[in-house]
């Protein structure tokens, strides 16, 4: 098997793991939304890194834009989760 073939298999396996994790996240709170956003970013980055996309720069660019958007969403959701956790800890103190 070539290096490219191994890379594709590894990317397939990683996408499967990320998809399973995405299905299991509880999105009812900001922390779950942050987790989903990070996982979505990871899926898009893995897809963008596939060797066959080296010949499709527009598709690769779109995946990277989507990944960046997901990272931004994760930042916002993580900030909300942090604020909530901080407020909760202050109430319990």
C-alpha positions in Angstrom: 0.0 0.0 0.0 1.3 3.4 -0.8 1.7 6.2 1.6 -1.2 8.0 0.0 -3.4 4.9 0.4 -2.4 4.7 4.1 -3.2 8.4 4.5 -6.7 7.9 3.0 -7.4 5.0 5.3 -6.2 6.9 8.3 -8.4 9.9 7.3 -11.4 7.6 6.9 -10.8 6.1 10.3 -10.4 9.5 11.9 -13.6 10.8 10.2 -15.5 7.8 11.5 -14.3 8.4 15.1 -15.1 12.1 14.9 -18.6 11.3 13.4 -19.3 8.9 16.3 -18.2 11.6 18.8 -20.4 14.2 17.2 -23.4 11.9 17.5 -22.8 11.4 21.2 -22.4 15.0 22.3 -25.2 16.5 24.4 -25.8 19.9 22.8 -28.3 21.2 25.4 -25.6 23.4 27.0 -22.9 25.7 25.7 -20.1 23.2 26.6 -21.7 20.6 24.3 -22.0 23.2 21.5 -18.4 24.0 21.9 -17.5 20.3 21.6 -19.6 19.9 18.5 -18.0 23.0 16.9 -14.5 21.7 17.6 -15.4 18.2 16.2 -16.9 19.8 13.1 -13.8 21.8 12.6 -11.7 18.7 12.9 -13.8 16.8 10.4 -13.4 19.6 7.9 -9.7 19.9 8.4 -9.3 16.1 7.9 -11.3 16.3 4.7 -9.3 19.3 3.5 -6.1 17.4 4.1 -7.1 14.5 1.8 -4.5 14.0 -1.0 -7.2 14.1 -3.7 -8.2 17.7 -2.7 -4.7 18.9 -3.6 -6.1 19.0 -7.1 -9.3 20.8 -6.1 -8.2 24.0 -4.5 -11.8 25.5 -4.4 -13.2 22.6 -2.5 -10.2 22.6 -0.1 -10.7 26.3 0.4 -14.4 25.9 1.2 -13.6 23.1 3.8 -11.0 25.3 5.4 -13.4 28.2 5.6 -16.0 26.0 7.2 -13.4 24.8 9.7 -12.5 28.3 10.6 -16.2 29.2 11.1 -16.6 26.2 13.4 -13.5 27.2 15.4 -15.0 30.7 15.8 -18.3 29.2 16.9 -16.3 27.0 19.4 -14.6 30.1 20.8 -18.0 31.8 21.4 -19.6 28.7 22.9 -16.6 28.0 25.1 -16.8 31.6 26.4 -20.4 31.1 27.3 -19.7 27.8 29.0 -16.8 29.4 30.9 -19.1 32.3 32.1 -21.8 29.8 33.1 -19.2 27.7 35.0 -17.8 30.7 36.7 -21.2 32.0 37.8 -22.2 28.5 39.1 -19.0 28.2 41.1 -19.6 31.7 42.7 -23.1 30.7 43.6 -21.9 27.5 45.3 -19.1 29.3 47.2 
